[in-house]
């Protein structure tokens, strides 16, 4: 039997007022992203978390109906269904709207959750490698991802700063946690290499939490993140239909800085569209299959280095 092992750490240090006692690992928020769904099966069958003593772990298949239907969602994107106002609105009763309320009751409630930390497992068709997506850059989250990044050098951190204190993502139910995107992989399949990368990232996170609960203070003082700036849509024709494709000069160049004059689209009529911003931003989710219905071609981010606070600050 294949073992999915990550090196174990046994650090020690001072105590903290933060204690992560309850963790939820969620898969299948999008029903056609199979890695997280099958990883939940592996975690359960192999009793992966039995060695962790300082916290309890819940495994949750979040969108079973979409998984059965082999689709991203049934009615609405479940990972955009966790705004406080929507969770409180009983008139919103489509499948994912009802499912978000059930998940909030199980893991939350949002704002006063019984779950301290949520890891929501996703995959992407874009060439993003292992990417941790933060919607809250609180110091614990940053320390956790900085430590994981120090162990797995090819991890990228993408930060989506919400417009206000609320955001619609599943992992926002808990105070701590993140979404994990791993790719590239087609929807509706499992790949051994992608599953192993996802597994290893989760294990490094849980090892950090176990050590943190015992007083571990990481040596990491900074962390590099890519902060969301804007989405870039495909050019459209007069009928509001996509009128171009991603240019090969951009395809698969996630997290590589765009330079002014880079070819980004080739129009179906043969014309070329160039990147014309003066600022050199970083594209992510390039040619993501799940975003075609929104006509989004890629997202742009700004690279930033953040300083971490001392443990007992």
N, C-alpha and C positions, 0 to 999 in steps of 0.2 A: 504494500500500500504506500502511495506517495505521501510523504509528510510535508506540510506547508509550515516550515519553521522559520521564525525570525529570531535573531540573537536576543537573549534575555539580559536585562540590566538589573543590578542590585545596588542602586545608589542609596545614600542616606543623607540626612540633613535636618533642618529645623522644621517645626510644626507650622501649620497654617490654619487660618480660620475657614478656609474652603475645604469641604469634604464632598467628594463625588461618591454618593452611596447607591444611586440607581441610574443605570445606563440602558438605553434602548438602541438596538441596532435594527434598522429598518431597510427592507428591500422591496422592490416591486412597486414603488410609488408611481413609476411609469411601467405599465404592464408588459411592454415589449423589450424591457431592459433586463435580460435574464441573469446576468452575473450576480446581482445582489440576491435574487430569488433563490438561486441554487446554492449560493454561499450560505444562506440561512440554513439550508438542509445540511450542509457540511458541518457548520458550527454545531447544530443539534446532534447529529449522528455521532460526531467525534468528541462531544462534550468538551469543546475547545476551551471553555471558560472556567473549567473546574479548578484550575490552579490559581485563579484570582480570588482572593479572600476578602478584600476590602470593599467590594461593591457587588450588587446584584445586577444581572443582565437579562433584559427582555428582548426576545426576537419577534419581529412583527412583519408579516407580509401585508403591506399597507393597501394595495389595490388588487385584491384577488379576482374581481370580476374582469378587470382589464387584462390581467394575466390569462385568464381563461379565454378571453376574446382575442388574445395576441395583439393587443392594441395599446397605444400610449395611454389613452384614457377612454372612458365611455361617453361622458357628457362634457366634462371640463377637466383641465389639467389639475390633478390633485395637488401638485406642488405649487399651485398658485391659489389655493383654497383655504389658507389659514390666517387671513386677516381677522382681527378681533371682531370687527363689525359683521363679517360674514359668518363667523362661528356663532354669533349671538342671534343671527337672523333666521328664525324658524321657518320663514317662507321660502328659503333657499333649500330645496329638497331633492334636486337632481342627484344622481348616484354619488359623484365625487363630493358634492356639497354635504350630503348626509354622511358619507364616509369620513370626511374631515372632522365632523362633529363627534363621531364615534371614536376616532383616534385621539381627539382632544380630551374626551372623557377618560380614555384609557391611560394616556401618558401625561396629560395636563392636570388641571386646566391651564391654558396659556396665561402667563403672568404669575401663577402660583402653582407651578407644576410639581407633581410628585416625582417626576423624572428629572434628574439633574443634568443629563447630557444625552444628546441624540446624535447618532451617526447614520445618515441617510445615504444609502448606496445607489449610485447611478453609473451608467456608461454613456459614452458619446461616440458618434461616428467621426468626430473631428480628431485630428492628430495632436491631442492634448496630453498624452502620457498620463501620469497620475497627477490629478489636480484636486486640491482641497478648496472648497468654496465656502468662505465665511460670509455670514450676513450680520455678524456681531464681532467687532474687533476688541472685545474686552480682553483684559490682560491674561486671563487664564487661557482663553482660546489661542491667543498669540503664542504664549509659552508652549502650549501643547504642540501646535503645528510647527513651531521653530525647532522643537526637539525632534519631531518626526522628520523634518526636513534635514536635520543634521545627520540622521541615520540613513535616509534614502535620498541621495543627493539630487535625483532627477525629479523631485516633487516640486510642483508650482503651487503657489497660493494665490487664489483669485478672490478679491474682496468686493462684494456688492454692498455699497453703502445705501441703506434705505433712505427714502425721502423723509421719513419721520421715525418714531420709535417702533412702529409696527411694520411687519413685512409678511408676505403671503406664504412663506416656505414652511414645509413640515417641521424642519428642525428648529424653527423659531418657537415651538411650543416650550422647549426647555431653555434655560439660561445659557447653557453651554452646548457646544457641538458644531457640526458642519455637515455639508453634503460632500460626497466624494464622487468625482467623475473620473473614469478611467477609459482610455481609448487609444487608438481608434478600433472600433468594433461595430459590425453591422447589428442592427436591431434583430431580436428574435433568435439569437444563437448564444452559445457559451464557448469561450476560448480559454484553454488551459492557462496561457501566459497572462491574460487579462485577469482571470480569477485569482491567480497567485499574487499578482501585484496588489489587487484589492485586499486579499487576505492579509498580506504582510503589512499593509498600511494600517489596517484595523488593529492588528496585534501590537504594532509599535505604539499606537495611541493608547491601547488598554494597558500596556506595560508602563507607559508614562503615568497614567492615572493611578495605577497601583502604587508606583513609587512615590508619586506626589502625595497620595493619602498617607504615606508613611513618613513624609517630611522631606522628600527629595527636592533639591533646588537645582534647576538646570543651569549649565554654564552659558547657555545662549544669551547674548545681550542684544541682538538685533534679529530682525526677520525681514526678508524681502517679500513684498506682496505686489500683485498687479491689481490696481484699483479700477473698477468699472468707470468708464467715461461715457460711452454711448454705443448704440447699435447702428449698424450700417445695413440698409435694406438694398435688395436687388433693384436695379433700374427697372422701371415699369413702362409698358406701352400705353396707348390711349385707352385700352380696355382694362387697365389696371392689372395686367398679367406680366409675369416676369419676362424681361426682354434681353437678358444677358446671362452669362455663366461666369463663375469665378475663373479668373485667369490662372494659367498654370504657374505663373511667377509668384502667385500668392498661395495656391493650394498647398496644404500640409505645412505651412509656415507659422503655425500657432506659437505664440510667445517669442517671435522674432520681430524686432523693431521694424516698422514700416518707414521707408525713406520716401521723401517727396519725389514724385515721378515714377514710383513703382506701378506697374500695371496691375490693376485689381479686378477689372471686368473686361470680358470681350463680349460686345453686343452681338446679337444674332445677325445684325446687318453688316458685321465686320469691323465696326468702329471699336476703339480701345478706350477704356476709362482709366485714368491715372489717379493715384493718391495725391491729393493736392494740399493736405494740411501742412502747415509749417512745423508743427510739433510731431516728433517721431513717436507715435504710439504703438502699442503692441496688440495685434489681432489674436482673438481667441474664438473658439467655437466656429472655426472657418468651415463653411459648407455643411453645417450641422443639419442632418436630415430632418430632425424634429421641428426645425424652425421654418421649413419651407412654407408651411400653411400660413405663417405670419409674414412671409416674404423677406425674412431676415437672412442676410448673407454671412455676416460675422459681427463680432463685438470688439470694440476697441477699449484698451485699458492703459493706465499710466503706471509705470513701475516706481515703487516707493520703498524706502528702507525705514522701518519702524524700530524705535528703541523700546526695549522691554523694561518694565519696572522691576526693582529688586523684589524678592519673594515676600518680604514682610513690610513692604511699603504701605 
